[in-house]
Amino acid sequence: MTSTGHGSIVSLPSGSVRVEGHLDLIETADGVRPVRVPVRHWAHFPPNGEILRAMASNASGVRLRVDTEATRLTLRARCTRIRIGEAVRPGDKFVVRVDGVTVAVADAPDTQTLRISPTGDDATVDVHTDISTIEFSPLPAGRKIVTVFLPQGMTVDLVDVAGDAPVLAAPASDRPVWLHHGSSISHCAEAELPTSVWPVFAAELADLDVVNLGFGGQCMLDPFVAGAIAAAPADLISVKVGVNIVGARSMDQRTFVPALHGFLDRIRSGHPDTPIVLCSSILWPGSDERPGPADVEFFDDGGIRCFTAGDPADVDRGALTLAESRRHIEHVVEVRRAAGENISYLDGLTLYGPGDVDRHPLPDSLHPDTALYEEIAQRFARSVFGQDGLYPRTAIGRTA
């Protein structure tokens, strides 16, 4: 494994690939696993951290890039589906693109299932088959750069890559790097394709290379995430925070703002001048004004409803609501901008707000569907990277 430019070159038995969108690589018995939190930080996970470990190992935004004349690529991999209690993550796919055009889509096989207890205390693996083979064909003739997007809701161990012509790691991209951190609504496990993950889609719209640190249920202002961001290359950083903290009732009105300042201070230790977009949460219909903890209602037809189940009276005693978190996030940006920091606020309600509910109802009252994830991507790209955006794409350049 060699780190060079943006990404890492991984040599496999029959070829090599450039891995992008990750922050570390784990060597397994027969391959390599891209992960999105450096392993050196894993010791700082909580004792019941199996869900966090799984989310950090999921491949949302992770992709392989190869330089080849092959018209058929074969990837040998171990794909691990996540099951938390009785909830099974949805089926996933691989997407292959050449020059920004999708040329192949393949189902991600269930090589094995990682069963995690709802509390995150315990995890066991059910092995269904040793190693899976995924074929991508037909690909366009001639020499080309092929990008393979990995399934966003699964952990993928890369075992081998081969083709009907030599397969070599692609050169490093010269596109600026956008590093994004958020919750399940940035992880986008519900999206039908890994290219519909909204940070991935927004990055393509803006011609950026994205590192998506969207972790389902795990956007908690963890210091080790801030440290990972501080150490990673980035030309622009965005943090979309609020919903997990409210849903877990892990902070209140007294602790949220200081924790957010501390998180940003740690990022600034590695990125003193990099532009930062601090974004609040999208609307949580019916739960925006009620504190956590979150709960789930199950319906006979298989549907579910996610909602906050706290006591509204607790707000006057310091409990944090999602609506209140937006005000606090905007306050943090105002304070830091007044001190001269290169930081901007994006109201999450501009990505999905009250006016969108009838046109884009949330299937489980919390998470978007594929069409809405793509709409959020377009709105984010326009609001942040557009000509009149917070940080127009034309002004973002590689800093290293």
C-alpha positions as CSV (number, residue, x, y, z in Angstrom):
1,M,0.0,0.0,0.0
2,T,1.3,3.4,-1.0
3,S,-0.2,6.8,-0.2
4,T,0.4,9.3,-3.0
5,G,-1.5,12.4,-3.8
6,H,-5.2,12.0,-2.9
7,G,-5.8,8.3,-2.1
8,S,-3.7,5.2,-1.7
9,I,-2.3,2.8,-4.3
10,V,-3.1,-0.8,-3.4
11,S,-1.4,-3.7,-5.1
12,L,-3.5,-6.8,-5.4
13,P,-2.4,-10.2,-6.9
14,S,-3.7,-9.5,-10.5
15,G,-3.6,-5.7,-10.7
16,S,-3.5,-2.5,-8.7
17,V,-6.1,0.2,-7.8
18,R,-6.2,3.7,-6.4
19,V,-8.5,3.8,-3.4
20,E,-10.1,7.2,-2.7
21,G,-12.6,8.5,-0.2
22,H,-11.1,6.7,2.9
23,L,-8.9,7.7,5.7
24,D,-7.1,4.4,6.4
25,L,-6.6,0.9,5.1
26,I,-6.7,-2.3,7.2
27,E,-4.8,-5.3,6.0
28,T,-6.9,-8.4,6.4
29,A,-5.8,-12.0,6.0
30,D,-6.3,-11.9,2.2
31,G,-6.9,-8.3,1.3
32,V,-7.3,-4.7,2.2
33,R,-10.3,-2.9,3.9
34,P,-10.8,0.8,3.4
35,V,-12.1,2.6,6.5
36,R,-13.2,6.1,7.2
37,V,-11.8,6.7,10.7
38,P,-8.0,6.0,11.1
39,V,-7.4,2.8,13.1
40,R,-5.1,4.7,15.5
41,H,-8.3,6.4,16.8
42,W,-10.3,3.2,17.4
43,A,-9.0,2.7,20.9
44,H,-10.9,5.9,21.8
45,F,-14.2,4.4,20.8
46,P,-16.6,3.8,23.7
47,P,-16.7,0.2,25.1
48,N,-20.1,-0.4,23.4
49,G,-18.6,0.9,20.1
50,E,-19.5,-1.9,17.7
51,I,-22.0,0.2,15.8
52,L,-19.6,3.1,15.5
53,R,-16.9,0.7,14.3
54,A,-19.2,-0.7,11.6
55,M,-20.3,2.7,10.4
56,A,-16.7,3.9,10.2
57,S,-15.9,0.8,8.1
58,N,-18.8,1.2,5.7
59,A,-17.7,2.3,2.3
60,S,-19.9,5.4,1.8
61,G,-18.1,7.6,-0.8
62,V,-15.2,5.1,-1.1
63,R,-14.2,4.4,-4.7
64,L,-11.5,2.6,-6.8
65,R,-9.9,4.2,-9.8
66,V,-8.0,2.2,-12.4
67,D,-6.2,2.9,-15.7
68,T,-7.0,0.1,-18.2
69,E,-8.0,-0.9,-21.7
70,A,-10.1,-3.8,-20.3
71,T,-13.7,-4.2,-21.4
72,R,-14.3,-6.5,-18.5
73,L,-13.3,-6.0,-14.9
74,T,-13.6,-8.7,-12.2
75,L,-13.4,-7.7,-8.5
76,R,-13.0,-10.3,-5.9
77,A,-14.1,-9.0,-2.5
78,R,-15.7,-9.8,0.8
79,C,-18.9,-7.7,1.2
80,T,-20.3,-7.5,4.8
81,R,-23.9,-6.4,5.4
82,I,-24.8,-4.9,8.7
83,R,-27.6,-6.1,10.9
84,I,-28.3,-4.1,14.1
85,G,-30.8,-6.1,16.2
86,E,-33.6,-7.0,13.8
87,A,-32.9,-4.1,11.4
88,V,-31.1,-5.2,8.3
89,R,-29.4,-2.5,6.2
90,P,-30.9,-2.3,2.6
91,G,-29.4,-4.0,-0.4
92,D,-26.5,-2.2,-2.0
93,K,-24.8,-2.0,-5.4
94,F,-21.5,-1.2,-7.1
95,V,-21.5,1.5,-9.7
96,V,-18.9,1.9,-12.5
97,R,-18.3,5.1,-14.3
98,V,-16.1,6.3,-17.2
99,D,-15.8,10.0,-17.8
100,G,-18.6,10.6,-15.4
101,V,-21.0,8.3,-17.2
102,T,-22.4,5.2,-15.5
103,V,-21.4,2.2,-17.7
104,A,-22.2,-0.7,-15.3
105,V,-24.1,-1.5,-12.2
106,A,-23.8,-4.7,-10.2
107,D,-25.5,-6.0,-7.0
108,A,-23.3,-6.2,-4.0
109,P,-23.3,-9.8,-2.8
110,D,-23.8,-10.8,0.9
111,T,-20.6,-12.5,1.5
112,Q,-21.2,-12.3,5.2
113,T,-23.4,-10.5,7.8
114,L,-22.2,-8.6,10.8
115,R,-24.8,-8.9,13.6
116,I,-24.6,-6.1,16.1
117,S,-26.6,-5.9,19.3
118,P,-28.9,-2.8,19.5
119,T,-26.7,-1.5,22.4
120,G,-23.5,-1.9,20.4
121,D,-22.0,-4.1,23.0
122,D,-21.6,-7.3,20.9
123,A,-20.9,-8.2,17.3
124,T,-20.8,-11.6,15.6
125,V,-20.2,-12.6,12.0
126,D,-22.3,-15.0,9.9
127,V,-20.2,-16.2,6.9
128,H,-22.3,-17.0,3.8
129,T,-19.5,-17.6,1.4
130,D,-15.7,-17.1,1.5
131,I,-15.1,-14.5,-1.2
132,S,-17.5,-13.0,-3.8
133,T,-16.7,-12.3,-7.4
134,I,-18.3,-9.2,-9.0
135,E,-18.0,-8.6,-12.8
136,F,-18.3,-5.3,-14.5
137,S,-19.0,-5.5,-18.2
138,P,-19.1,-4.5,-21.0
139,L,-16.9,-1.4,-20.5
140,P,-16.0,1.0,-23.3
141,A,-13.1,0.0,-25.5
142,G,-9.8,1.8,-25.4
143,R,-7.7,3.2,-22.6
144,K,-9.7,4.9,-19.9
145,I,-9.9,5.7,-16.3
146,V,-12.5,3.6,-14.6
147,T,-14.1,4.5,-11.3
148,V,-15.8,1.9,-9.2
149,F,-18.0,3.2,-6.4
150,L,-18.3,0.7,-3.5
151,P,-21.7,0.0,-1.8
152,Q,-22.2,2.7,0.8
153,G,-23.9,0.5,3.4
154,M,-21.5,-2.3,3.5
155,T,-17.9,-3.0,4.5
156,V,-15.8,-4.2,1.6
157,D,-12.5,-6.1,1.7
158,L,-10.6,-5.9,-1.5
159,V,-9.1,-9.2,-2.4
160,D,-8.2,-9.0,-6.1
161,V,-8.9,-7.1,-9.3
162,A,-8.4,-8.4,-12.9
163,G,-9.5,-7.7,-16.4
164,D,-9.1,-8.8,-20.0
165,A,-6.3,-6.3,-20.2
166,P,-3.8,-5.1,-17.5
167,V,-5.4,-3.1,-14.6
168,L,-3.2,-0.4,-13.0
169,A,-3.9,2.2,-10.4
170,A,-5.1,5.5,-11.9
171,P,-2.9,8.6,-11.4
172,A,-3.8,10.9,-8.6
173,S,-6.7,13.3,-9.3
174,D,-5.9,17.0,-9.4
175,R,-9.4,17.9,-8.2
176,P,-9.7,19.8,-4.9
177,V,-10.7,17.6,-1.9
178,W,-13.9,18.3,0.0
179,L,-14.1,16.6,3.4
180,H,-17.6,16.2,4.8
181,H,-18.8,15.0,8.2
182,G,-22.4,14.2,9.1
183,S,-25.0,11.7,10.3
184,S,-27.0,8.9,8.6
185,I,-28.5,11.6,6.4
186,S,-24.9,12.0,5.0
187,H,-24.1,8.3,5.1
188,C,-27.2,7.8,2.9
189,A,-27.6,4.0,3.4
190,E,-31.1,4.3,2.0
191,A,-30.0,5.6,-1.4
192,E,-30.4,3.1,-4.2
193,L,-26.9,3.7,-5.6
194,P,-23.6,4.8,-4.0
195,T,-23.6,7.6,-6.6
196,S,-26.9,8.9,-5.1
197,V,-25.2,9.5,-1.7
198,W,-25.7,13.2,-1.6
199,P,-22.1,14.2,-0.8
200,V,-21.0,12.0,-3.6
201,F,-23.5,13.5,-6.0
202,A,-22.8,17.1,-4.9
203,A,-19.0,16.5,-5.4
204,E,-19.6,15.3,-8.9
205,L,-21.8,18.3,-9.7
206,A,-19.0,20.6,-8.4
207,D,-16.1,18.6,-9.8
208,L,-14.5,17.8,-6.4
209,D,-13.1,14.7,-4.8
210,V,-15.1,14.0,-1.7
211,V,-14.2,12.2,1.5
212,N,-17.6,11.4,3.1
213,L,-17.4,11.0,6.9
214,G,-21.2,10.5,7.2
215,F,-21.7,7.9,10.0
216,G,-25.2,6.5,10.6
217,G,-26.2,7.5,14.1
218,Q,-22.6,8.6,15.0
219,C,-22.2,12.3,14.4
220,M,-21.5,13.2,18.0
221,L,-18.7,15.8,17.8
222,D,-16.2,13.1,18.8
223,P,-12.7,14.5,19.4
224,F,-11.1,11.6,17.4
225,V,-13.2,12.5,14.3
226,A,-12.0,16.1,14.6
227,G,-8.5,14.8,15.0
228,A,-8.9,12.7,11.9
229,I,-10.2,15.7,9.9
230,A,-7.4,17.8,11.1
231,A,-4.8,15.3,9.9
232,A,-6.5,14.7,6.5
233,P,-5.9,16.7,3.3
234,A,-8.8,19.0,2.6
235,D,-9.4,22.1,0.5
236,L,-12.9,22.6,2.0
237,I,-14.5,21.1,5.0
238,S,-18.2,20.8,5.9
239,V,-19.8,19.6,9.1
240,K,-23.5,18.9,9.3
241,V,-24.4,18.3,12.9
242,G,-27.4,18.1,15.3
243,V,-29.8,15.2,14.6
244,N,-27.8,12.4,16.2
245,I,-27.0,14.5,19.3
246,V,-30.7,15.4,19.7
247,G,-31.8,11.9,19.0
248,A,-29.4,10.3,21.5
249,R,-30.0,13.1,24.0
250,S,-26.3,13.1,24.4
251,M,-26.0,16.9,24.9
252,D,-28.1,19.7,26.2
253,Q,-28.4,23.5,25.6
254,R,-25.5,24.0,28.1
255,T,-23.0,21.6,26.5
256,F,-23.7,21.7,22.8
257,V,-22.1,25.0,21.9
258,P,-18.8,24.5,23.9
259,A,-18.5,21.0,22.4
260,L,-19.0,22.3,18.9
261,H,-16.4,25.0,19.5
262,G,-14.0,22.4,20.8
263,F,-14.6,20.2,17.8
264,L,-13.9,23.1,15.4
265,D,-10.8,24.1,17.4
266,R,-9.3,20.7,17.0
267,I,-10.0,20.7,13.2
268,R,-8.3,24.1,13.1
269,S,-5.2,22.6,14.6
270,G,-4.6,21.0,11.2
271,H,-6.5,23.4,8.9
272,P,-6.0,26.9,10.3
273,D,-7.3,28.6,7.1
274,T,-9.3,26.0,5.2
275,P,-12.9,27.2,4.6
276,I,-15.5,25.4,6.7
277,V,-19.2,25.2,6.1
278,L,-21.1,24.5,9.3
279,C,-24.5,23.1,8.4
280,S,-27.5,22.4,10.6
281,S,-29.9,19.5,10.2
282,I,-32.7,19.2,7.7
283,L,-36.3,19.2,9.0
284,W,-37.4,16.3,11.2
285,P,-41.2,16.6,10.6
286,G,-43.2,16.3,13.8
287,S,-40.0,16.0,15.9
288,D,-38.3,19.3,15.3
289,E,-39.5,21.0,18.5
290,R,-39.5,18.0,20.8
291,P,-36.3,16.8,22.6
292,G,-34.9,13.3,22.4
293,P,-34.4,10.5,23.0
294,A,-35.4,9.1,19.6
295,D,-37.8,6.1,19.3
296,V,-39.2,4.0,16.4
297,E,-42.8,2.9,15.8
298,F,-43.3,-0.2,13.7
299,F,-46.3,-0.7,11.5
300,D,-48.1,-3.8,10.3
301,D,-47.2,-3.1,6.7
302,G,-43.5,-3.2,7.5
303,G,-43.1,0.6,7.6
304,I,-41.5,2.5,10.5
305,R,-41.7,6.0,11.9
306,C,-38.7,7.6,13.6
307,F,-39.6,10.3,16.1
308,T,-38.3,12.1,19.2
309,A,-40.0,10.9,22.4
310,G,-38.8,13.3,25.0
311,D,-41.0,15.6,27.1
312,P,-41.4,19.1,25.6
313,A,-41.4,20.5,29.2
314,D,-37.8,19.5,29.4
315,V,-36.8,22.2,26.9
316,D,-37.3,24.8,29.7
317,R,-35.0,22.7,31.8
318,G,-32.2,22.8,29.2
319,A,-33.1,19.9,26.9
320,L,-31.9,20.4,23.3
321,T,-34.3,20.2,20.3
322,L,-33.3,20.1,16.7
323,A,-34.9,23.5,16.1
324,E,-32.9,24.9,19.0
325,S,-29.7,23.3,17.7
326,R,-29.9,25.4,14.5
327,R,-29.9,28.6,16.5
328,H,-26.9,27.4,18.5
329,I,-25.0,26.4,15.3
330,E,-25.6,29.7,13.7
331,H,-24.4,31.4,16.9
332,V,-21.2,29.5,16.8
333,V,-20.5,30.6,13.2
334,E,-21.3,34.2,14.0
335,V,-18.8,34.2,17.0
336,R,-16.1,32.6,14.9
337,R,-16.6,34.8,11.9
338,A,-16.4,37.9,14.1
339,A,-13.0,36.6,15.2
340,G,-11.9,36.5,11.6
341,E,-12.3,32.7,10.9
342,N,-13.0,31.5,7.4
343,I,-16.3,29.8,8.3
344,S,-19.9,30.0,7.0
345,Y,-23.3,28.8,8.1
346,L,-25.8,26.8,6.0
347,D,-29.3,26.4,7.3
348,G,-30.3,22.8,6.9
349,L,-33.9,23.9,6.2
350,T,-32.7,25.2,2.9
351,L,-31.8,21.6,2.0
352,Y,-35.1,20.2,3.2
353,G,-37.6,22.3,5.1
354,P,-41.4,22.7,5.8
355,G,-42.1,23.6,2.2
356,D,-40.7,20.3,1.0
357,V,-42.7,17.9,3.1
358,D,-45.7,17.4,0.8
359,R,-43.6,16.9,-2.3
360,H,-40.9,14.8,-0.6
361,P,-42.3,13.0,2.4
362,L,-39.7,11.1,4.3
363,P,-40.4,7.4,4.2
364,D,-39.6,6.9,7.9
365,S,-40.2,10.5,9.0
366,L,-36.4,11.0,9.3
367,H,-34.4,9.7,6.3
368,P,-34.7,10.9,2.7
369,D,-35.2,8.5,-0.3
370,T,-33.0,8.5,-3.4
371,A,-34.8,11.3,-5.2
372,L,-34.6,13.6,-2.1
373,Y,-30.9,12.7,-1.5
374,E,-30.2,13.9,-5.1
375,E,-32.3,17.0,-4.5
376,I,-30.3,17.8,-1.4
377,A,-27.1,17.3,-3.3
378,Q,-28.2,19.8,-6.0
379,R,-29.2,22.3,-3.4
380,F,-26.0,22.0,-1.4
381,A,-23.9,22.2,-4.5
382,R,-25.7,25.4,-5.6
383,S,-25.7,27.0,-2.1
384,V,-22.1,26.3,-1.4
385,F,-20.2,25.7,-4.7
386,G,-22.4,27.7,-7.1
387,Q,-21.4,31.1,-8.6
388,D,-23.3,32.9,-5.8
389,G,-22.6,30.2,-3.2
390,L,-20.7,30.4,0.1
391,Y,-17.5,29.2,-1.5
392,P,-17.8,29.2,-5.3
393,R,-16.1,26.3,-7.0
394,T,-14.0,28.6,-9.1
395,A,-12.3,29.9,-5.9
396,I,-11.5,26.4,-4.5
397,G,-8.0,25.2,-5.4
398,R,-5.7,22.5,-4.3
399,T,-3.6,23.6,-1.3
400,A,-1.2,20.7,-1.3
